[in-house]
Amino acid sequence: MTRKSRRTVPSSDGEVPGRTSVPPLDPSRYAPGPSRPVRAKSRSMDGNMDIQAHFHAWGQLVFSVSGVVRVSTDRATFLVPPSRAVWIPAGLVHAVTAVEQCELRTLYLLDPPSDDGQWLQNRVLEVSPLLRELVVQLARDEVRPGDAVTDREVWIGKLILDEIGRARGLQLGVALPADKRLRRLCEAVLAEPMRHASLDDWAAQVGASARTVSRLFRQELGSSYAQWRQQALLAEALRLAARKTPMGLIAAELGYASASAFSAMVTRTVGMPPSRFFGQS
């Protein structure tokens, strides 16, 4: 059963016309416990579906087998293509938006993979082929009330925890502000990153001056607009790469003069070449 919390995922404009907002699937049906510390569920999402903000009493790992979803908390948003997963610690309010038609897979963990404090925060992880297949299999073997725990289920669960613990963490995710004006601007950039070329134009859209917006970026997010926008562009690049868009076209779409210039930016920002970052190796 989904519980209400004082922490929410704010929305600047309310529900978006043409999109369908739905509650999460009954989480009590998939609650992990001592005998089943790892549970999995699957959900198909149309490109116009939003899962309402909610939270769980256990940790959650979200990734998509196909398509791209967006996971949002009160202070950050993450695009999740098939090669990535987002860790959501227990008690953190989050909402899920389908960027396009996708097949969502979710893991519920009774306890984090380790006692390391990094599991108390959102994390973006690389999804290895083994982890992907293990989760797919666990979700496929749906457990019904009263079913006994099988050896297969235990083995898969242990392997999943081991793979998650080994997964490489990535410093990804786009920070979101609490200020309503800046929040509207940030969400507009995420929706259409190339709509405006300058901060002046974006600021005018929310009825503020570029100077005011620059100050809010520093105060709210601790970065400049240019630094924040670079993370937004990486998120958009992930979405395009998930559609198998060639790297040269991604670079052009995001306004880079050449594929090499775009590649240099990606390598400098995330510490790995685009082929690996976008899962196109």
Secondary structure, 3 states (H helix, E strand, C coil): CCCCCCCCCCCCCCCCCCCEEECCCCHHHHCCCCCCCEEEEEEEECCCEEEEEECCCCEEEEEEEECCEEEECCCEEEEECCCEEEEECCCCCEEEEECCCEEEEEEEECCCCCCCHHHHCCEEEECCHHHHHHHHHHHHCCCCCCCCCCHHHHHHHHHHHHHHHHCCEECCCEECCCCHHHHHHHHHHHHCCCCCCCHHHHHHHCCCCHHHHHHHHHHHHCCCHHHHHHHHHHHHHHHHHHCCCCHHHHHHHCCCCCHHHHHHHHHHHHCCCHHHHCCCC
